[in-house]
Amino acid sequence: MPATMGRFLVTAFFFVVFGQSALDKINDRDGNTAYFKDHFKNAPFPPDLVPLLLTAITVIEALAALFCGLGILFFSWRNPGCNLASIGVGFAGLALLCLMSGQRLAKDYAGAAVVASYFAVALLGLALF
């Protein structure tokens, strides 16, 4: 029973986190683009690459939210193994790796440390599946 509850909580957690994040990036694309261009001004890639990277992370976050949401809807978190919920948590881990890489490239080490704590939740969640 505790593993089942843990799988549900991790799945629901990432549905909320990445659902909100993806929607924000979609609804305020211009604001996010401006913010990230400034955030990555010292990164070792051209600023023109920011919109493409923003699109990529938005897609990955949306997939994480979608699969976590479907996993909750279809109760797939109740079963260990590969299922909709575990795929969603896997996409969450991938999104977090991308976000942490970006924070490191921007030399935002405090931000990367925060992302690392979310990544630990993803690893724990995957271990429960």
N, C-alpha and C positions, 0 to 999 in steps of 0.2 A: 504493500500500500504506500509506504513512503516514497518508493521509486516512482510510482505512478503519479503521485502528487508533484514530485520534483519535476518530472517530464512536463506535466501540465503547466506548472509555474514558469519554467524556463521558456516554453513555447509561447505562453501568453506574454511574458516579459518582452521577448523579441518581436512579437506581433505589434505591441504598443510602441516600442522604441523605434523600430524601422518603419512602421506604418506612418507614424508622425513625421519622422525624418524625411521619408520619400515624398510624402505629401507637401511638406514645407519646401523641398527642393523643386517640386513641380509647380506649386502655386506662386512661389517667389523666386523664379529662376534668375531674374535680373539682379535682385538683391544678393542672392547666393553667389552669383558669378562675380559681382563686384567684391564681395567679402573675400572669396577665395583667391581672386587675383591679388588682392592686397596681402592676404595671409601667405601666399606662395611667392611673393615678390623676390625673395632671396633664394628660392629653390633652384636647383640646377636644370630647369626646363623652361622653355619660353612661355610667357603669359598667355599666348594664343592657344596653348594646349589645355588651359583650365576649363573651357566649356566642354571639351571632349571628355576630360576626366570627370567633370561634374555629371555629365550624362551617364558615364559608365557606373559611377558609384550610385547614382539614382536608380538605375536598372537593377543593380545587385541588391540594394536595400529594398526595392519594391518586390523583388522575387523572394527575399527573406520574409517580408511581411505577408505576401500572398500565400506562400507555403505554410507559414506558421498559422495564419488565419484559417486556411483550409484544414490544416491538421487539427485545430481546435473544433472547427465545425463538424468534421467527420470523426471526431474522437480518436484520431490515430495516435495521439499521445498515450493512449492506454496500453499500447502494445510496444514492447521493445523491438529493436531492429530498425531496418530502413523503411520509413513511411513518410507521409507528407510532413508531419511535424519535425522529424529528424532531418529531412531535406531542408526545411526552413531554418532550423538551427545551424545546419551546415552553411547555408548561404549567409546567415548572420555572422558566422566565424570568418567567412571570406570577406564580407564587407568590413568587418573590424580589422582584418589584416591590411586591407587597402587603406582604411582610415588611419591606422597606426603608421603605415609607411608614409603617408602624406604628412602626418604630424612630425615625423622624424626628418623628412626632407625639408620641412619648413622650420626646423630646429625649435619646434614647440614641444619640448621634452615633458613639460607638465601636462599638456594635453595628451601626449602619447601615453603617459602613465595612467591617466583616467581611462583611456581606451583599453589599456591592458587589463584593467579590472573587469570590464565588460567581456573581454576575450576569455578571461578565467571562467566567467559564468557560462559562456558558450562551450568551453571544454568540459565543464562539469555536466552541462546538459547533454552533450554528446555521449559522455561516459554513462549517463543514466539510460540512454537508449541502447 
